[in-house]
């Protein structure tokens, strides 16, 4: 996320001092970023996960030591909340009718990708989104999810394999 580091530092310090205007501006700045992280992992519960993330940020901002670390700190909270929310509301997936998979130029493509992501476990969605959408390295993903790098590799392999299998039929 691109934001003026000096402005972010001012907002963080203001929010830490209890300045409600600074906190509101900071939350407005973070909301799209948090939504982009939570949505692909928590799927239809993404808005709930995003809201829980912003509440956790609001409550924990005083513990943030370095304003430059804000987005990494928020990302860790967002991923944790998205996985937790997805686990809490996980329902058994219905079988996918592969005859309805669209061509790549079909406007339904995004909805179908969303549907395929929905069929993955929250842990597999989290690894897939962090590695393939956010472009984070395995070490960073392992630290964020509190699992070993080997676990990240195996989950990523299984997530990609499951996604590919469902997509290709």
N, C-alpha and C positions, 0 to 999 in steps of 0.2 A: 504494500500500500504506500502510495506517495503522499507525504504530508510534510509541511515545513517543520523540520526538527526543532527549530527554536520555538515555533508556535506550540508544538506538541509539548515541549518542556514547560512552557508557561502554563498551559492548560493543566498538565499533570500536577505541577506544584500548587496551582490555585485550587484544584480539586482536593489535594491533600490537606490544604488549610481550611477546607470546608466551604469554599466559594461555590455556591450552587450554580451560578452562571457558567463558570469554568467547567464544572462537572457536566452540565447539560450540553455544552459545546463539544466536550470530549466524547460523550456518549453519541451525539449526532455524527461525529467524525468516525467513530468505531462501528456504528450499526451496520452500514453496508458491508464492511469487511467481515464482521461476525456472521452476517447472513450468508455471505458467499462461502464461508467455511462450514457452517452448520447445515445448510440446505442439502448438499449432496450426501451427507452422512446420516442425518436424522430424517431426511426425505420430507414427508408431509408434516412431520413434527419439527421441522427445521425452525419455524418461527418460535416455538416453545423453547427449543434449545438456545436460540439466539437471545431470547428474553432472559433465560436463566444465566447465560453468559454475562450479559450486561449487568444483571443484578450482582453477580459475583465480582465483576470488575468494580462496580460502585462500592460494594462492601470492603473490597480488599485493596483499593487504590492506595491507602496509607502505607501498605507494606511494600509497595514498589519503590525500590531504592534508586534506580536509574531510569529517568524518563526515556532515554534512548532505547531501552529494552521493552517499551510499552507494547509494541505490536507482537513481539515474540511471546510475551507474557499473556497477552490477550488470546493469541493463537492457541497456546497450551490450554487455557481455560475453555475456549470454544470447542476444541476437539474433545476434551474430557466431557463437557456437558452434552455435546452431540451424541457421543457414543452412549453415555448414560441414558439419555432420553430415548434413543433408538432401542436400546436393550429393554427399557421399561415398557415400551409400547409394541415390542416385536410381536407380530401375529404370523401364524403360518402362511407361507406364500402359496398362492394358487398356481397351478401349472401354467406355463407360458404357451400360448398358441403361436408357434413360430410361423404359421402361414400369414400372420398379420404383420410381420416385420417389414418396415417400409424400405424403399430404395433410398440411397443416400441423399437424393434431392427432394425427398418427400418432407413436407413441413411437420409431419408427425414424428420425425426422427428424434427430436429432443425428448418428447414424451416417452418414446419407447426405450431410450437410454435410461431415463429416470425409472421406468418400470423394471428394467434389468438390474439397476443398482438396488432397487427395493428388494430384490430377491437374494441379495448377498447379506451375510451377517453384518451387524454394525462394525465388528472388528475388521472384516474384509473391506467394507466400504471405506472405513477410516484410512486404512493403509493405501488403498487404491487412490483415494482423493488426495491424500498428502503427497504421495509419490508422483502420480500421473497428472494431477490437475495443478497442485501447488508446486510441484517440481522439487520437493525437499529430498535430501539424501537419506539413505537408510539409517545412518547414525542419528540424525536429527529426529526422524520418525520414531526410532526406538526410544529415544529419550522422552519424547512427547507422550508416547503411549505406555511408557514404563514397562517395556518388554525388551528382550535381547534383539540384537541386529539379526540373528538367525531366525527368530520368530517373525520379524518384519519380512525377511526374504521369503519364508515359507508361506506366510499369509498373503503376500503380494503374488506369489506364484499361483496359489490356489484361487485367489480372487480373480486374477487375469484369466486363468483357465476356465473357471465357472462362467465368467462374463462371456468369454469367447464361445464356449460351448452353447450357452443359451442364445447367443446372437446368431451363430451359424447353424444351429439345429443339430 
